[in-house]
Amino acid sequence: MPPSSTRPTDNLDDDDYPAYTMGRAAEMLSTSPAFLRALGENRLITPLRSEGGHRRYSRYQLRIASRARELVDQGTKIEDACRIVILEDQLEEAQRINEELRSARTR
């Protein structure tokens, strides 16, 4: 049996594993490949590339893209939606770090 870190099922549990093709990702988000390309152009998500050069997306990237899609559907320009999602992500990370630092001080 291969070491647990190389078992294929580990990739299925990994939010950052680039498991989805552009077509599948667009289908899952009910959007177009052009929308996903626009998110990349606005530096919201950067898909990994397969050996053949095809874009591949992770579950984490799809969640980010889904949030941007919500904002665009509400009438927000795509550039603004990308900036909002980036700021939301940064805020969430800062709050997580603050909580870790508070927990470390109380130990």
C-alpha positions in Angstrom: 0.0 0.0 0.0 1.4 3.5 -0.9 2.2 5.9 1.9 -0.9 7.7 3.1 0.4 11.0 1.6 0.3 9.6 -1.9 -3.0 7.7 -1.9 -5.3 9.1 -4.6 -8.1 9.6 -2.0 -6.0 12.2 -0.2 -6.2 14.4 -3.3 -10.0 14.1 -3.1 -10.0 15.5 0.4 -7.5 18.3 -0.4 -9.3 21.6 -1.0 -6.3 22.9 -2.9 -5.9 19.9 -5.3 -6.6 21.1 -8.9 -9.2 18.4 -9.7 -11.6 20.3 -12.1 -11.1 21.2 -15.7 -12.3 24.6 -16.9 -15.3 23.1 -18.6 -16.3 21.2 -15.5 -15.7 24.2 -13.2 -17.8 26.5 -15.4 -20.6 23.9 -15.4 -20.5 23.5 -11.6 -20.8 27.3 -11.2 -23.4 27.6 -14.0 -21.1 30.1 -15.7 -18.9 30.3 -18.8 -15.2 29.6 -19.2 -14.8 33.3 -20.1 -16.0 34.2 -16.6 -13.3 32.0 -15.1 -10.7 33.5 -17.4 -11.8 37.0 -16.3 -11.3 36.0 -12.7 -7.8 34.9 -13.6 -7.2 38.2 -15.4 -8.3 40.1 -12.3 -6.0 38.0 -10.2 -8.7 36.5 -8.1 -7.8 32.9 -8.8 -4.8 31.4 -10.7 -5.6 28.0 -12.0 -2.9 25.4 -12.1 -2.0 24.1 -15.5 -2.0 20.4 -16.4 1.0 18.9 -18.3 -1.0 19.7 -21.5 -1.4 23.3 -20.5 -5.1 23.1 -19.6 -6.4 25.1 -16.6 -7.3 23.1 -13.6 -9.3 24.4 -10.6 -9.4 23.4 -6.9 -12.5 23.3 -4.7 -11.1 26.3 -2.8 -10.9 28.2 -6.1 -14.4 27.2 -7.0 -15.7 28.6 -3.7 -13.9 31.9 -4.4 -15.3 32.0 -7.9 -18.8 31.2 -6.6 -18.6 34.2 -4.3 -17.5 36.5 -7.1 -20.3 35.1 -9.3 -22.8 36.0 -6.5 -21.6 39.6 -6.5 -21.6 39.8 -10.3 -25.1 38.4 -10.4 -26.1 41.2 -8.0 -24.8 43.8 -10.4 -21.3 44.3 -9.2 -18.7 44.8 -12.0 -16.4 41.9 -12.2 -13.3 43.9 -11.3 -15.0 45.2 -8.2 -16.3 41.8 -7.3 -12.8 40.3 -7.5 -11.5 43.1 -5.2 -14.3 42.6 -2.7 -13.6 38.8 -2.5 -9.9 39.4 -2.1 -10.6 41.8 0.8 -13.0 39.4 2.4 -10.4 36.6 2.2 -7.7 38.9 3.7 -10.1 39.9 6.5 -10.9 36.3 7.3 -7.2 35.4 7.4 -6.4 38.4 9.7 -9.2 37.4 12.0 -7.9 33.8 12.2 -4.4 35.0 13.0 -5.7 37.4 15.7 -7.7 34.5 17.3 -4.6 32.3 17.3 -2.5 35.0 18.9 -5.2 35.6 21.6 -5.3 31.9 22.3 -1.5 31.7 22.5 -1.5 34.6 25.1 -4.1 32.9 27.3 -2.2 29.7 27.6 
